[in-house]
């Protein structure tokens, strides 16, 4: 059965997972300190094959295992708002996005798909969480669907009860402002078994597995 999974979602001690305003220079707004605590490249498995095997790297590596499609919010794809400009923007990753699967970008401004040689295809859809998940599940070919963020889109899926697994990475800093992951999500944790692992680096990993509904 296809699961809906969230991996490597970074959050501060005071609950913020992104900054309020995304720009070309600041892909997660004024929350860049979240990634400054460690080498953020390891989130997409780009940390280097000669790096030591650690708790952090082992958990980060689960990001790509058994995934057949991804759903992401528009701000994860780019900083633009409103109608898409004709600027040739192909996402933060240039010519080689790291996904290798169909990716469904949630937007109120659908546009033609973008296809890449490595198997990544971005589909731009105006859809509810339920409809987006239906499309992604069909495209995943029996594999799991990853929710790639940002926090606002993950929150919508949590509120709709559509997340089967959630991997949070708590960074030991406070931001004071930004976008909260759990805004208006009272009681959501009641539906999950939560395991916590703290690594030598100071990161705390929370693994949320949704309880059986039987």
Secondary structure, 3 states (H helix, E strand, C coil): CCCEEEEEEEEECCCEEECCCCCCCCCCHHHCHHHHCCCHHHHHCCCCCCCCCCHHHHHHHHHHCCEEEEEEEHHHHCCCCCCCCCCCCCCCCCCCCCCCCEEEEECCCCEEEEECCCCCEEEEECCCHHHHHHHHHHHHCCCEEEECCCHHHHHHHHHCCCCCEEEEEEECCCCCCCEECCCCCCCHHHHEEEEEEECCCCCEEEEEEECCCC
